[in-house]
Structure formats: structure tokens, C-alpha cells
Amino acid sequence: MFGIIVGLATIAPLALVPAVLGTDDLRFWPLIPVATGTTASLLLIRGQRRRRQSKATRAAADDTTA
């Protein structure tokens, strides 16, 4: 589901901008899979890093004794 949302968010502007500018062809079609893949990868990496940081923070808080 996440991939579909990212794909639609990427494809829609790339498809609509040429139409608004009055051109019929999509000149930058190779950007669609590249942008979609890059966006999805970066978001997944960001989520994994946040999860690791939160686990490390919780583990550090649990190890302290008062």
C-alpha cells in the first residue's frame, strides 16, 4: 500500500505538469521509477533509523538505576 501511495504521489505531478504546459508527451518518464524507488527507499531507511534510535534510548533509560 505504501508503494502505491508513493508511486501515485510521484507520477501525478510528472504526468500533470506537461499537460499544464501544453505538451502531449511525457519527456521525463524515466524519472518516474527512479523518483518512486528513491523516495520509498529513503522513507524506509528513515523509519528504520528512528526505530533503532528509540530502542537505544529506551534501553539506555532502562539500564539506569536511581
All heavy atoms as TSV, in Angstrom:
chain	resi	resn	atom	element	x	y	z
A	1	MET	N	N	0.825	-1.191	0.000
A	1	MET	CA	C	0.000	0.000	0.000
A	1	MET	C	C	0.874	1.262	0.000
A	1	MET	O	O	0.575	2.219	-0.696
A	1	MET	CB	C	-0.915	-0.044	1.230
A	1	MET	CG	C	-1.944	1.026	1.236
A	1	MET	SD	S	-3.059	0.749	-0.137
A	1	MET	CE	C	-4.148	2.081	0.054
A	2	PHE	N	N	1.955	1.210	0.796
A	2	PHE	CA	C	2.850	2.359	0.879
A	2	PHE	C	C	3.459	2.668	-0.488
A	2	PHE	O	O	3.552	3.826	-0.886
A	2	PHE	CB	C	3.944	2.069	1.911
A	2	PHE	CG	C	4.961	3.159	2.015
A	2	PHE	CD1	C	4.635	4.358	2.616
A	2	PHE	CD2	C	6.227	2.988	1.508
A	2	PHE	CE1	C	5.569	5.369	2.708
A	2	PHE	CE2	C	7.167	3.981	1.597
A	2	PHE	CZ	C	6.828	5.174	2.200
A	3	GLY	N	N	3.868	1.634	-1.213
A	3	GLY	CA	C	4.460	1.820	-2.530
A	3	GLY	C	C	3.482	2.436	-3.520
A	3	GLY	O	O	3.852	3.258	-4.362
A	4	ILE	N	N	2.236	2.052	-3.423
A	4	ILE	CA	C	1.218	2.601	-4.313
A	4	ILE	C	C	1.022	4.090	-4.046
A	4	ILE	O	O	0.939	4.896	-4.973
A	4	ILE	CB	C	-0.111	1.835	-4.148
A	4	ILE	CG1	C	0.052	0.401	-4.648
A	4	ILE	CG2	C	-1.246	2.539	-4.885
A	4	ILE	CD1	C	-1.108	-0.500	-4.322
A	5	ILE	N	N	0.988	4.464	-2.785
A	5	ILE	CA	C	0.807	5.876	-2.431
A	5	ILE	C	C	1.991	6.706	-2.912
A	5	ILE	O	O	1.818	7.774	-3.502
A	5	ILE	CB	C	0.603	6.029	-0.910
A	5	ILE	CG1	C	-0.725	5.392	-0.505
A	5	ILE	CG2	C	0.652	7.490	-0.496
A	5	ILE	CD1	C	-0.916	5.248	0.982
A	6	VAL	N	N	3.199	6.200	-2.678
A	6	VAL	CA	C	4.394	6.922	-3.122
A	6	VAL	C	C	4.419	7.012	-4.642
A	6	VAL	O	O	4.743	8.054	-5.211
A	6	VAL	CB	C	5.671	6.241	-2.588
A	6	VAL	CG1	C	6.917	6.838	-3.216
A	6	VAL	CG2	C	5.736	6.365	-1.082
A	7	GLY	N	N	4.069	5.932	-5.305
A	7	GLY	CA	C	4.036	5.938	-6.768
A	7	GLY	C	C	3.050	6.950	-7.320
A	7	GLY	O	O	3.367	7.699	-8.250
A	8	LEU	N	N	1.876	7.003	-6.757
A	8	LEU	CA	C	0.874	7.965	-7.220
A	8	LEU	C	C	1.304	9.401	-6.938
A	8	LEU	O	O	1.099	10.293	-7.765
A	8	LEU	CB	C	-0.474	7.690	-6.563
A	8	LEU	CG	C	-1.190	6.431	-7.044
A	8	LEU	CD1	C	-2.448	6.193	-6.217
A	8	LEU	CD2	C	-1.523	6.526	-8.511
A	9	ALA	N	N	1.920	9.609	-5.780
A	9	ALA	CA	C	2.388	10.957	-5.436
A	9	ALA	C	C	3.516	11.401	-6.358
A	9	ALA	O	O	3.698	12.588	-6.602
A	9	ALA	CB	C	2.849	11.002	-3.986
A	10	THR	N	N	4.265	10.468	-6.885
A	10	THR	CA	C	5.363	10.794	-7.791
A	10	THR	C	C	4.879	10.927	-9.224
A	10	THR	O	O	5.281	11.844	-9.940
A	10	THR	CB	C	6.446	9.704	-7.710
A	10	THR	OG1	O	6.854	9.573	-6.356
A	10	THR	CG2	C	7.639	10.055	-8.557
A	11	ILE	N	N	4.039	10.023	-9.651
A	11	ILE	CA	C	3.592	10.004	-11.041
A	11	ILE	C	C	2.653	11.156	-11.354
A	11	ILE	O	O	2.718	11.743	-12.433
A	11	ILE	CB	C	2.927	8.651	-11.369
A	11	ILE	CG1	C	3.987	7.556	-11.341
A	11	ILE	CG2	C	2.231	8.683	-12.715
A	11	ILE	CD1	C	3.428	6.165	-11.403
A	12	ALA	N	N	1.782	11.500	-10.434
A	12	ALA	CA	C	0.790	12.546	-10.700
A	12	ALA	C	C	1.424	13.865	-11.128
A	12	ALA	O	O	1.055	14.407	-12.181
A	12	ALA	CB	C	-0.116	12.731	-9.492
A	13	PRO	N	N	2.390	14.428	-10.389
A	13	PRO	CA	C	2.984	15.691	-10.851
A	13	PRO	C	C	3.734	15.542	-12.167
A	13	PRO	O	O	3.686	16.435	-13.017
A	13	PRO	CB	C	3.956	16.085	-9.740
A	13	PRO	CG	C	3.568	15.300	-8.563
A	13	PRO	CD	C	2.871	14.079	-9.064
A	14	LEU	N	N	4.420	14.412	-12.351
A	14	LEU	CA	C	5.159	14.220	-13.602
A	14	LEU	C	C	4.220	14.070	-14.799
A	14	LEU	O	O	4.592	14.392	-15.921
A	14	LEU	CB	C	6.067	12.996	-13.494
A	14	LEU	CG	C	7.273	13.166	-12.573
A	14	LEU	CD1	C	8.000	11.845	-12.416
A	14	LEU	CD2	C	8.217	14.228	-13.101
A	15	ALA	N	N	3.015	13.609	-14.581
A	15	ALA	CA	C	2.054	13.482	-15.667
A	15	ALA	C	C	1.277	14.772	-15.882
A	15	ALA	O	O	0.900	15.099	-17.000
A	15	ALA	CB	C	1.098	12.332	-15.379
A	16	LEU	N	N	1.018	15.522	-14.818
A	16	LEU	CA	C	0.189	16.723	-14.930
A	16	LEU	C	C	0.965	17.951	-15.410
A	16	LEU	O	O	0.406	18.786	-16.115
A	16	LEU	CB	C	-0.472	17.027	-13.591
A	16	LEU	CG	C	-1.502	16.009	-13.119
A	16	LEU	CD1	C	-2.004	16.376	-11.739
A	16	LEU	CD2	C	-2.645	15.905	-14.099
A	17	VAL	N	N	2.224	18.074	-15.034
A	17	VAL	CA	C	2.996	19.267	-15.408
A	17	VAL	C	C	3.103	19.415	-16.927
A	17	VAL	O	O	2.849	20.500	-17.452
A	17	VAL	CB	C	4.389	19.267	-14.725
A	17	VAL	CG1	C	5.296	20.331	-15.307
A	17	VAL	CG2	C	4.221	19.462	-13.233
A	18	PRO	N	N	3.455	18.367	-17.686
A	18	PRO	CA	C	3.490	18.534	-19.149
A	18	PRO	C	C	2.121	18.895	-19.737
A	18	PRO	O	O	2.034	19.665	-20.690
A	18	PRO	CB	C	3.960	17.180	-19.664
A	18	PRO	CG	C	4.691	16.576	-18.533
A	18	PRO	CD	C	3.991	17.065	-17.305
A	19	ALA	N	N	1.048	18.355	-19.150
A	19	ALA	CA	C	-0.289	18.677	-19.642
A	19	ALA	C	C	-0.604	20.150	-19.413
A	19	ALA	O	O	-1.193	20.814	-20.261
A	19	ALA	CB	C	-1.326	17.793	-18.963
A	20	VAL	N	N	-0.197	20.672	-18.258
A	20	VAL	CA	C	-0.441	22.077	-17.944
A	20	VAL	C	C	0.389	22.976	-18.861
A	20	VAL	O	O	-0.067	24.035	-19.295
A	20	VAL	CB	C	-0.112	22.361	-16.459
A	20	VAL	CG1	C	-0.129	23.849	-16.161
A	20	VAL	CG2	C	-1.104	21.639	-15.573
A	21	LEU	N	N	1.601	22.531	-19.183
A	21	LEU	CA	C	2.476	23.318	-20.053
A	21	LEU	C	C	2.101	23.208	-21.526
A	21	LEU	O	O	2.639	23.925	-22.349
A	21	LEU	CB	C	3.937	22.881	-19.860
A	21	LEU	CG	C	4.513	23.144	-18.473
A	21	LEU	CD1	C	5.922	22.572	-18.382
A	21	LEU	CD2	C	4.520	24.632	-18.162
A	22	GLY	N	N	1.204	22.312	-21.858
A	22	GLY	CA	C	0.713	22.211	-23.218
A	22	GLY	C	C	1.433	21.193	-24.084
A	22	GLY	O	O	1.220	21.146	-25.283
A	23	THR	N	N	2.276	20.369	-23.513
A	23	THR	CA	C	2.936	19.329	-24.288
A	23	THR	C	C	2.190	18.021	-24.110
A	23	THR	O	O	1.619	17.758	-23.057
A	23	THR	CB	C	4.406	19.147	-23.852
A	23	THR	OG1	O	4.423	18.805	-22.481
A	23	THR	CG2	C	5.204	20.407	-24.084
A	24	ASP	N	N	2.180	17.201	-25.145
A	24	ASP	CA	C	1.443	15.945	-25.086
A	24	ASP	C	C	2.296	14.771	-24.630
A	24	ASP	O	O	1.776	13.757	-24.199
A	24	ASP	CB	C	0.855	15.612	-26.462
A	24	ASP	CG	C	-0.247	16.588	-26.836
A	24	ASP	OD1	O	-0.878	17.137	-25.923
A	24	ASP	OD2	O	-0.465	16.787	-28.046
A	25	ASP	N	N	3.614	14.907	-24.769
A	25	ASP	CA	C	4.462	13.778	-24.409
A	25	ASP	C	C	5.089	13.961	-23.030
A	25	ASP	O	O	5.319	15.063	-22.577
A	25	ASP	CB	C	5.559	13.578	-25.441
A	25	ASP	CG	C	6.433	14.812	-25.600
A	25	ASP	OD1	O	5.956	15.920	-25.295
A	25	ASP	OD2	O	7.587	14.674	-26.023
A	26	LEU	N	N	5.331	12.856	-22.395
A	26	LEU	CA	C	5.965	12.860	-21.089
A	26	LEU	C	C	7.460	12.667	-21.316
A	26	LEU	O	O	7.941	11.562	-21.495
A	26	LEU	CB	C	5.379	11.751	-20.224
A	26	LEU	CG	C	5.818	11.677	-18.774
A	26	LEU	CD1	C	5.479	12.979	-18.040
A	26	LEU	CD2	C	5.149	10.516	-18.094
A	27	ARG	N	N	8.200	13.739	-21.354
A	27	ARG	CA	C	9.619	13.690	-21.706
A	27	ARG	C	C	10.465	13.072	-20.608
A	27	ARG	O	O	11.508	12.501	-20.882
A	27	ARG	CB	C	10.142	15.094	-21.993
A	27	ARG	CG	C	9.523	15.700	-23.190
A	27	ARG	CD	C	10.079	17.059	-23.450
A	27	ARG	NE	N	9.300	17.695	-24.496
A	27	ARG	CZ	C	9.380	18.968	-24.790
A	27	ARG	NH1	N	10.188	19.745	-24.112
A	27	ARG	NH2	N	8.652	19.462	-25.749
A	28	PHE	N	N	10.061	13.221	-19.409
A	28	PHE	CA	C	10.886	12.775	-18.303
A	28	PHE	C	C	10.353	11.479	-17.689
A	28	PHE	O	O	10.441	11.286	-16.490
A	28	PHE	CB	C	10.959	13.876	-17.245
A	28	PHE	CG	C	11.493	15.166	-17.794
A	28	PHE	CD1	C	10.654	16.245	-18.003
A	28	PHE	CD2	C	12.822	15.288	-18.117
A	28	PHE	CE1	C	11.150	17.431	-18.512
A	28	PHE	CE2	C	13.333	16.463	-18.630
A	28	PHE	CZ	C	12.491	17.546	-18.828
A	29	TRP	N	N	9.831	10.571	-18.516
A	29	TRP	CA	C	9.256	9.341	-17.995
A	29	TRP	C	C	10.250	8.484	-17.229
A	29	TRP	O	O	9.849	7.790	-16.300
A	29	TRP	CB	C	8.596	8.525	-19.100
A	29	TRP	CG	C	9.555	7.958	-20.089
A	29	TRP	CD1	C	9.949	8.514	-21.259
A	29	TRP	CD2	C	10.264	6.720	-19.975
A	29	TRP	NE1	N	10.856	7.707	-21.876
A	29	TRP	CE2	C	11.069	6.604	-21.121
A	29	TRP	CE3	C	10.298	5.711	-19.021
A	29	TRP	CZ2	C	11.899	5.508	-21.334
A	29	TRP	CZ3	C	11.130	4.621	-19.237
A	29	TRP	CH2	C	11.913	4.526	-20.388
A	30	PRO	N	N	11.569	8.494	-17.532
A	30	PRO	CA	C	12.477	7.672	-16.706
A	30	PRO	C	C	12.561	8.148	-15.262
A	30	PRO	O	O	12.969	7.392	-14.387
A	30	PRO	CB	C	13.830	7.827	-17.394
A	30	PRO	CG	C	13.515	8.209	-18.795
A	30	PRO	CD	C	12.276	9.037	-18.690
A	31	LEU	N	N	12.180	9.375	-14.991
A	31	LEU	CA	C	12.222	9.868	-13.622
A	31	LEU	C	C	11.174	9.214	-12.739
A	31	LEU	O	O	11.329	9.185	-11.516
A	31	LEU	CB	C	12.011	11.383	-13.597
A	31	LEU	CG	C	13.129	12.227	-14.192
A	31	LEU	CD1	C	12.745	13.695	-14.148
A	31	LEU	CD2	C	14.413	11.990	-13.437
A	32	ILE	N	N	10.128	8.689	-13.325
A	32	ILE	CA	C	9.041	8.113	-12.532
A	32	ILE	C	C	9.532	6.936	-11.692
A	32	ILE	O	O	9.405	6.963	-10.469
A	32	ILE	CB	C	7.843	7.734	-13.425
A	32	ILE	CG1	C	7.232	8.997	-14.012
A	32	ILE	CG2	C	6.807	6.941	-12.634
A	32	ILE	CD1	C	6.187	8.744	-15.066
A	33	PRO	N	N	10.122	5.894	-12.282
A	33	PRO	CA	C	10.578	4.792	-11.427
A	33	PRO	C	C	11.750	5.175	-10.529
A	33	PRO	O	O	11.857	4.702	-9.397
A	33	PRO	CB	C	10.975	3.691	-12.413
A	33	PRO	CG	C	11.096	4.352	-13.719
A	33	PRO	CD	C	10.256	5.586	-13.685
A	34	VAL	N	N	12.616	6.049	-11.026
A	34	VAL	CA	C	13.766	6.474	-10.214
A	34	VAL	C	C	13.293	7.256	-8.994
A	34	VAL	O	O	13.714	6.996	-7.866
A	34	VAL	CB	C	14.748	7.314	-11.056
A	34	VAL	CG1	C	15.819	7.934	-10.187
A	34	VAL	CG2	C	15.370	6.463	-12.146
A	35	ALA	N	N	12.407	8.209	-9.204
A	35	ALA	CA	C	11.907	9.028	-8.097
A	35	ALA	C	C	11.096	8.190	-7.117
A	35	ALA	O	O	11.213	8.360	-5.898
A	35	ALA	CB	C	11.066	10.182	-8.639
A	36	THR	N	N	10.306	7.275	-7.625
A	36	THR	CA	C	9.494	6.433	-6.750
A	36	THR	C	C	10.367	5.527	-5.892
A	36	THR	O	O	10.184	5.427	-4.678
A	36	THR	CB	C	8.520	5.589	-7.585
A	36	THR	OG1	O	7.742	6.449	-8.399
A	36	THR	CG2	C	7.610	4.769	-6.708
A	37	GLY	N	N	11.322	4.883	-6.531
A	37	GLY	CA	C	12.215	3.988	-5.791
A	37	GLY	C	C	13.056	4.727	-4.768
A	37	GLY	O	O	13.239	4.259	-3.638
A	38	THR	N	N	13.573	5.880	-5.160
A	38	THR	CA	C	14.397	6.667	-4.250
A	38	THR	C	C	13.586	7.146	-3.053
A	38	THR	O	O	14.031	7.048	-1.907
A	38	THR	CB	C	15.016	7.871	-4.991
A	38	THR	OG1	O	15.769	7.384	-6.101
A	38	THR	CG2	C	15.899	8.681	-4.091
A	39	THR	N	N	12.405	7.656	-3.314
A	39	THR	CA	C	11.553	8.148	-2.233
A	39	THR	C	C	11.186	7.031	-1.264
A	39	THR	O	O	11.286	7.195	-0.041
A	39	THR	CB	C	10.269	8.778	-2.811
A	39	THR	OG1	O	10.635	9.810	-3.712
A	39	THR	CG2	C	9.394	9.343	-1.715
A	40	ALA	N	N	10.783	5.901	-1.794
A	40	ALA	CA	C	10.409	4.778	-0.939
A	40	ALA	C	C	11.599	4.294	-0.113
A	40	ALA	O	O	11.471	4.041	1.091
A	40	ALA	CB	C	9.852	3.640	-1.783
A	41	SER	N	N	12.756	4.193	-0.746
A	41	SER	CA	C	13.952	3.734	-0.026
A	41	SER	C	C	14.339	4.690	1.089
A	41	SER	O	O	14.651	4.267	2.208
A	41	SER	CB	C	15.127	3.581	-0.989
A	41	SER	OG	O	14.848	2.607	-1.947
A	42	LEU	N	N	14.328	5.972	0.797
A	42	LEU	CA	C	14.711	6.954	1.809
A	42	LEU	C	C	13.736	6.961	2.982
A	42	LEU	O	O	14.149	7.079	4.138
A	42	LEU	CB	C	14.821	8.351	1.191
A	42	LEU	CG	C	16.001	8.560	0.252
A	42	LEU	CD1	C	15.918	9.933	-0.410
A	42	LEU	CD2	C	17.314	8.421	0.989
A	43	LEU	N	N	12.453	6.830	2.699
A	43	LEU	CA	C	11.475	6.796	3.776
A	43	LEU	C	C	11.618	5.537	4.634
A	43	LEU	O	O	11.482	5.595	5.857
A	43	LEU	CB	C	10.060	6.911	3.217
A	43	LEU	CG	C	9.693	8.291	2.675
A	43	LEU	CD1	C	8.330	8.236	1.978
A	43	LEU	CD2	C	9.677	9.321	3.784
A	44	LEU	N	N	11.907	4.406	3.994
A	44	LEU	CA	C	12.102	3.179	4.756
A	44	LEU	C	C	13.358	3.258	5.618
A	44	LEU	O	O	13.345	2.845	6.788
A	44	LEU	CB	C	12.186	1.981	3.810
A	44	LEU	CG	C	10.869	1.568	3.172
A	44	LEU	CD1	C	11.090	0.498	2.119
A	44	LEU	CD2	C	9.900	1.082	4.229
A	45	ILE	N	N	14.435	3.791	5.067
A	45	ILE	CA	C	15.670	3.939	5.841
A	45	ILE	C	C	15.451	4.879	7.012
A	45	ILE	O	O	15.915	4.630	8.125
A	45	ILE	CB	C	16.810	4.444	4.929
A	45	ILE	CG1	C	17.214	3.351	3.950
A	45	ILE	CG2	C	18.009	4.895	5.748
A	45	ILE	CD1	C	18.138	3.815	2.860
A	46	ARG	N	N	14.729	5.946	6.793
A	46	ARG	CA	C	14.446	6.906	7.868
A	46	ARG	C	C	13.659	6.237	8.998
A	46	ARG	O	O	13.948	6.418	10.174
A	46	ARG	CB	C	13.669	8.079	7.301
A	46	ARG	CG	C	13.319	9.120	8.316
A	46	ARG	CD	C	12.556	10.242	7.665
A	46	ARG	NE	N	12.132	11.213	8.652
A	46	ARG	CZ	C	11.020	11.899	8.575
A	46	ARG	NH1	N	10.231	11.760	7.537
A	46	ARG	NH2	N	10.702	12.751	9.506
A	47	GLY	N	N	12.667	5.448	8.628
A	47	GLY	CA	C	11.874	4.750	9.640
A	47	GLY	C	C	12.697	3.744	10.424
A	47	GLY	O	O	12.555	3.624	11.641
A	48	GLN	N	N	13.579	3.023	9.735
A	48	GLN	CA	C	14.429	2.055	10.421
A	48	GLN	C	C	15.390	2.744	11.383
A	48	GLN	O	O	15.613	2.259	12.494
A	48	GLN	CB	C	15.206	1.228	9.396
A	48	GLN	CG	C	14.335	0.278	8.627
A	48	GLN	CD	C	15.082	-0.413	7.500
A	48	GLN	OE1	O	16.199	-0.039	7.161
A	48	GLN	NE2	N	14.458	-1.410	6.901
A	49	ARG	N	N	15.962	3.858	10.965
A	49	ARG	CA	C	16.880	4.588	11.835
A	49	ARG	C	C	16.156	5.118	13.074
A	49	ARG	O	O	16.677	5.065	14.181
A	49	ARG	CB	C	17.526	5.745	11.085
A	49	ARG	CG	C	18.537	5.282	10.053
A	49	ARG	CD	C	19.198	6.422	9.384
A	49	ARG	NE	N	20.079	7.079	10.359
A	49	ARG	CZ	C	20.613	8.261	10.177
A	49	ARG	NH1	N	20.377	8.930	9.078
A	49	ARG	NH2	N	21.408	8.783	11.087
A	50	ARG	N	N	14.941	5.624	12.890
A	50	ARG	CA	C	14.173	6.132	14.036
A	50	ARG	C	C	13.859	5.014	15.017
A	50	ARG	O	O	13.922	5.201	16.225
A	50	ARG	CB	C	12.873	6.785	13.569
A	50	ARG	CG	C	13.069	8.162	13.035
A	50	ARG	CD	C	11.732	8.782	12.763
A	50	ARG	NE	N	11.890	10.216	12.607
A	50	ARG	CZ	C	10.904	11.063	12.588
A	50	ARG	NH1	N	9.667	10.632	12.700
A	50	ARG	NH2	N	11.132	12.345	12.434
A	51	ARG	N	N	13.490	3.843	14.489
A	51	ARG	CA	C	13.186	2.717	15.371
A	51	ARG	C	C	14.415	2.288	16.162
A	51	ARG	O	O	14.332	1.999	17.347
A	51	ARG	CB	C	12.636	1.541	14.562
A	51	ARG	CG	C	11.144	1.657	14.371
A	51	ARG	CD	C	10.572	0.439	13.675
A	51	ARG	NE	N	10.089	0.953	12.383
A	51	ARG	CZ	C	10.453	0.510	11.205
A	51	ARG	NH1	N	11.290	-0.474	11.080
A	51	ARG	NH2	N	9.969	1.045	10.104
A	52	ARG	N	N	15.575	2.249	15.492
A	52	ARG	CA	C	16.810	1.885	16.188
A	52	ARG	C	C	17.158	2.894	17.271
A	52	ARG	O	O	17.570	2.523	18.364
A	52	ARG	CB	C	17.968	1.786	15.191
A	52	ARG	CG	C	18.124	0.403	14.647
A	52	ARG	CD	C	19.427	0.280	13.895
A	52	ARG	NE	N	19.074	-0.123	12.542
A	52	ARG	CZ	C	19.578	0.384	11.439
A	52	ARG	NH1	N	20.494	1.308	11.489
A	52	ARG	NH2	N	19.189	-0.043	10.277
A	53	GLN	N	N	16.990	4.182	16.964
A	53	GLN	CA	C	17.304	5.214	17.946
A	53	GLN	C	C	16.365	5.142	19.141
A	53	GLN	O	O	16.786	5.312	20.277
A	53	GLN	CB	C	17.242	6.602	17.311
A	53	GLN	CG	C	18.400	6.888	16.393
A	53	GLN	CD	C	18.259	8.233	15.696
A	53	GLN	OE1	O	17.190	8.847	15.711
A	53	GLN	NE2	N	19.325	8.680	15.057
A	54	SER	N	N	15.090	4.901	18.889
A	54	SER	CA	C	14.140	4.825	20.004
A	54	SER	C	C	14.420	3.594	20.861
A	54	SER	O	O	14.287	3.644	22.083
A	54	SER	CB	C	12.705	4.825	19.499
A	54	SER	OG	O	12.414	3.640	18.796
A	55	LYS	N	N	14.824	2.486	20.245
A	55	LYS	CA	C	15.179	1.292	21.021
A	55	LYS	C	C	16.415	1.557	21.870
A	55	LYS	O	O	16.479	1.151	23.027
A	55	LYS	CB	C	15.440	0.106	20.093
A	55	LYS	CG	C	14.198	-0.520	19.532
A	55	LYS	CD	C	14.550	-1.708	18.668
A	55	LYS	CE	C	13.319	-2.292	18.004
A	55	LYS	NZ	N	13.657	-3.413	17.123
A	56	ALA	N	N	17.391	2.239	21.300
A	56	ALA	CA	C	18.613	2.550	22.049
A	56	ALA	C	C	18.301	3.492	23.204
A	56	ALA	O	O	18.850	3.343	24.308
A	56	ALA	CB	C	19.653	3.172	21.127
A	57	THR	N	N	17.432	4.454	22.978
A	57	THR	CA	C	17.061	5.396	24.037
A	57	THR	C	C	16.328	4.689	25.169
A	57	THR	O	O	16.604	4.909	26.336
A	57	THR	CB	C	16.169	6.523	23.455
A	57	THR	OG1	O	16.861	7.149	22.404
A	57	THR	CG2	C	15.823	7.539	24.526
A	58	ARG	N	N	15.411	3.790	24.808
A	58	ARG	CA	C	14.686	3.039	25.824
A	58	ARG	C	C	15.605	2.104	26.595
A	58	ARG	O	O	15.495	1.962	27.804
A	58	ARG	CB	C	13.545	2.239	25.189
A	58	ARG	CG	C	12.307	3.088	25.001
A	58	ARG	CD	C	11.119	2.238	24.581
A	58	ARG	NE	N	10.933	2.494	23.152
A	58	ARG	CZ	C	10.811	1.568	22.223
A	58	ARG	NH1	N	10.850	0.304	22.525
A	58	ARG	NH2	N	10.632	1.896	20.971
A	59	ALA	N	N	16.538	1.477	25.894
A	59	ALA	CA	C	17.484	0.560	26.551
A	59	ALA	C	C	18.381	1.328	27.504
A	59	ALA	O	O	18.668	0.860	28.615
A	59	ALA	CB	C	18.312	-0.183	25.517
A	60	ALA	N	N	18.831	2.506	27.123
A	60	ALA	CA	C	19.676	3.323	27.987
A	60	ALA	C	C	18.889	3.789	29.214
A	60	ALA	O	O	19.413	3.832	30.318
A	60	ALA	CB	C	20.226	4.509	27.230
A	61	ALA	N	N	17.637	4.112	29.029
A	61	ALA	CA	C	16.803	4.565	30.160
A	61	ALA	C	C	16.513	3.412	31.116
A	61	ALA	O	O	16.433	3.602	32.332
A	61	ALA	CB	C	15.507	5.158	29.645
A	62	ASP	N	N	16.391	2.202	30.596
A	62	ASP	CA	C	16.109	1.056	31.446
A	62	ASP	C	C	17.336	0.620	32.257
A	62	ASP	O	O	17.196	0.038	33.323
A	62	ASP	CB	C	15.624	-0.136	30.603
A	62	ASP	CG	C	14.239	0.108	30.027
A	62	ASP	OD1	O	13.544	0.996	30.555
A	62	ASP	OD2	O	13.873	-0.594	29.070
A	63	ASP	N	N	18.520	0.901	31.763
A	63	ASP	CA	C	19.750	0.469	32.440
A	63	ASP	C	C	20.117	1.368	33.612
A	63	ASP	O	O	20.927	0.989	34.437
A	63	ASP	CB	C	20.917	0.423	31.447
A	63	ASP	CG	C	20.788	-0.745	30.490
A	63	ASP	OD1	O	20.037	-1.689	30.802
A	63	ASP	OD2	O	21.429	-0.713	29.428
A	64	THR	N	N	19.556	2.549	33.695
A	64	THR	CA	C	19.923	3.462	34.785
A	64	THR	C	C	19.172	3.068	36.044
A	64	THR	O	O	18.020	2.655	36.011
A	64	THR	CB	C	19.600	4.918	34.410
A	64	THR	OG1	O	18.213	5.018	34.143
A	64	THR	CG2	C	20.402	5.358	33.209
A	65	THR	N	N	19.845	3.215	37.158
A	65	THR	CA	C	19.203	2.941	38.448
A	65	THR	C	C	19.268	4.199	39.292
A	65	THR	O	O	20.227	4.937	39.272
A	65	THR	CB	C	19.906	1.791	39.182
A	65	THR	OG1	O	21.271	2.115	39.343
A	65	THR	CG2	C	19.757	0.487	38.421
A	66	ALA	N	N	18.214	4.426	40.042
A	66	ALA	CA	C	18.145	5.640	40.854
A	66	ALA	C	C	18.519	5.378	42.281
A	66	ALA	O	O	18.356	4.392	42.866
A	66	ALA	CB	C	16.764	6.251	40.780
